[in-house]
Amino acid sequence: MSTSHLARDLTLYLLARLGIAVAVAAVLAYVGVYWLVALAAGIVVSLPVGLLTLRRLNARVTAGLAARNEHRARERAKLRAQLRGEE
């Protein structure tokens, strides 16, 4: 997965999670819950709701991060080998 796809997927995921938190907070505020409590509850509730509703996007982000970390580990090992004089 390329970096541009990872950045796009991560941005979409974060915006979707933020949207869920704001939606929950808005519903709670509309019902009459104090806005700060509604916002805190929205943030807490957005975690499980986001994991359930954004499962595919979460999997793409996780795969992209794993691929990036694997690439970085290979590059780091290559650099260390070069510094030791191995090739």
HELIX and SHEET records of a PDB file:
HELIX    1   1 THR A    3  VAL A   31  1                                  29    
HELIX    2   2 TRP A   35  THR A   53  1                                  19    
HELIX    3   3 ARG A   55  ARG A   84  1                                  30    
END                                                                             
